[in-house]
Amino acid sequence: MASGSVQLIVICRPVASASAMQQAVCPKDGQQIYEPIAAQAYLLDPAQQNNIDAALGPFDYAYASSLWAMAFSMVVGLYFVSQGIGQVLGLIRRG
């Protein structure tokens, strides 16, 4: 599922002079005149806000350390199990 889409947007950039039509699209701010330019941008879907906020949230070190400890324990446990199986197979092979 996509979290957004590529859209064509209008950006107002500062310039020294602009036509009346350009000023109608981008009104001037005080003495600064702007002209519109088109650009492609990736716009996020508002329905995906919770997913994006969760991904950009603070890192949970307690949860990460518990996952790491579980994975490390599984690797060590599998090592001992496979070593035991290897010893049993070696015993069978030697008679």
Secondary structure, DSSP 4 states (H G I P E B T S, - for coil): --SEEEEEEEEEEEES---HHHHHHS--BTTBEEEEEEEEEEEEPGGGHHHHHHHTS---HHHHHHHHHHHHHHHHHHHHHHHHHHHHHHHHHH-
